[in-house]
């Protein structure tokens, strides 16, 4: 985990994992305490950085689907079983939690696979790219981004 601190007032801005998938959108954010602008490393300008390969990966979603199905299965199997070392109150909670988490993984991965296969995700990413290019056409925004350490191509400056 990494922590980003405000260079103006020293306030903790956010914590993030360096290898986490980035969100698409403007990385320019403002400290709520002092008003200092900073570049949020969790976001990327899709027009500059391009589409992350994982955004269109069916394979990754298949792995998440398999994991979710396994977790769901384990939750279902544990219903009604006595589990050693678990308080009586938790006998129902554990399998329920496993089943719910597994079901969420399954539904999310199936939805993502459908969006990728139907082309709807590509359309969404194209819309996000157009929004990113519109932001970058504003020279003051592009210059702010560059000043915050973002690698902005010369065509936007």
C-alpha positions in Angstrom: 0.0 0.0 0.0 1.2 3.5 -0.9 0.0 6.7 0.7 -0.2 10.0 -1.1 0.3 13.1 1.1 -0.6 16.7 0.1 2.5 18.7 -0.8 0.8 21.8 0.4 -0.5 20.9 3.9 0.8 17.4 4.5 -2.7 15.9 4.9 -3.1 12.2 3.9 -5.0 12.3 0.6 -5.3 8.6 -0.2 -3.9 5.1 0.1 -3.7 2.8 -2.9 -2.1 -0.3 -4.3 0.5 0.4 -7.0 -0.5 -2.5 -9.2 -4.3 -2.0 -8.9 -6.2 -1.5 -12.1 -6.5 2.2 -12.8 -9.7 4.0 -13.4 -10.3 6.2 -16.4 -10.9 9.9 -15.8 -9.1 13.0 -14.9 -6.2 12.4 -12.5 -6.3 16.1 -11.4 -7.8 16.4 -7.9 -7.7 19.1 -5.3 -6.9 18.7 -1.6 -10.0 19.5 0.4 -8.0 21.0 3.2 -5.7 23.5 1.4 -6.9 23.6 -2.2 -3.5 22.3 -3.6 -3.9 20.3 -6.8 -2.4 16.9 -7.2 -2.3 14.0 -9.7 -4.3 11.0 -8.3 -2.3 7.9 -9.3 -5.4 5.7 -9.3 -6.7 7.5 -12.5 -5.4 7.8 -16.0 -6.2 9.8 -19.1 -7.2 7.2 -21.6 -6.3 9.4 -24.5 -2.7 9.5 -23.2 -2.2 6.1 -21.6 -4.5 4.1 -23.8 -6.8 1.3 -22.8 -5.5 -1.1 -20.2 -5.3 -4.7 -21.6 -7.2 -6.0 -18.5 -10.2 -3.8 -19.5 -11.0 -6.0 -22.4 -9.8 -9.3 -21.0 -12.2 -12.2 -21.2 -9.6 -14.5 -19.7 -9.3 -12.6 -16.4 -13.1 -12.6 -16.1 -13.2 -16.4 -16.7 -10.7 -16.8 -13.8 -12.8 -14.6 -11.5 -15.9 -16.5 -12.6 -14.2 -19.8 -11.7 -13.1 -18.4 -8.3 -16.6 -17.0 -7.6 -18.2 -20.4 -8.5 -15.8 -22.2 -6.2 -16.5 -19.8 -3.3 -20.3 -20.0 -4.0 -20.0 -23.8 -4.0 -18.1 -23.9 -0.7 -20.7 -21.6 0.9 -23.5 -23.9 -0.2 -21.7 -27.0 0.9 -21.1 -25.5 4.4 -24.8 -24.8 5.1 -26.0 -27.0 7.9 -22.6 -28.3 8.7 -21.0 -28.0 12.1 -17.7 -26.3 11.8 -15.1 -27.0 14.5 -13.7 -23.9 16.2 -16.5 -21.6 15.0 -19.0 -20.2 17.6 -22.6 -21.4 17.2 -23.7 -18.0 16.1 -21.3 -18.1 13.2 -22.5 -21.5 11.8 -25.0 -19.7 9.6 -23.1 -16.5 8.9 -19.9 -18.1 7.4 -21.7 -20.1 4.7 -24.0 -17.2 3.9 -21.1 -14.8 3.5 -19.2 -17.2 1.3 -22.3 -17.8 -0.9 -23.0 -14.1 -1.2 -19.4 -13.2 -2.1 -19.2 -16.0 -4.6 -22.4 -15.0 -6.2 -21.2 -11.4 -6.5 -18.0 -12.6 -8.3 -20.0 -14.8 -10.6 -22.5 -12.1 -11.6 -19.9 -9.4 -12.0 -17.7 -11.6 -14.2 -20.6 -12.8 -16.4 -21.8 -9.2 -16.8 -18.2 -8.1 -17.8 -17.9 -11.0 -20.3 -21.3 -10.1 -21.9 -20.3 -6.4 -22.2 -17.0 -7.4 -23.8 -18.5 -9.9 -26.2 -21.4 -7.6 -27.3 -19.0 -4.7 -27.9 -20.8 -2.5 -25.3 -17.6 -2.2 -23.2 -15.6 -1.1 -26.3 -18.2 1.6 -27.0 -18.0 2.8 -23.3 -14.2 3.0 -23.6 -14.4 4.9 -26.8 -16.8 7.4 -25.1 -14.3 7.7 -22.2 -11.5 8.3 -24.7 -13.4 11.1 -26.4 -14.1 12.7 -23.1 -10.4 12.5 -22.2 -9.4 14.1 -25.5 -11.9 16.9 -24.9 -10.3 17.6 -21.5 -6.8 17.5 -23.0 -7.8 20.0 -25.8 -8.1 22.6 -23.0 -4.5 23.8 -22.9 -4.6 25.0 -19.3 -5.8 21.5 -18.2 -3.1 19.8 -20.2 -0.5 22.2 -18.8 -1.7 21.6 -15.2 -1.5 17.9 -15.8 2.1 18.3 -17.1 3.1 20.4 -14.1 1.8 17.7 -11.8 4.2 15.2 -13.4 1.9 13.6 -15.9 3.5 12.8 -19.3 1.3 14.9 -21.6 2.1 14.6 -25.4 3.2 17.8 -27.1 0.1 17.8 -29.4 -2.0 18.8 -26.3 0.4 21.5 -25.1 
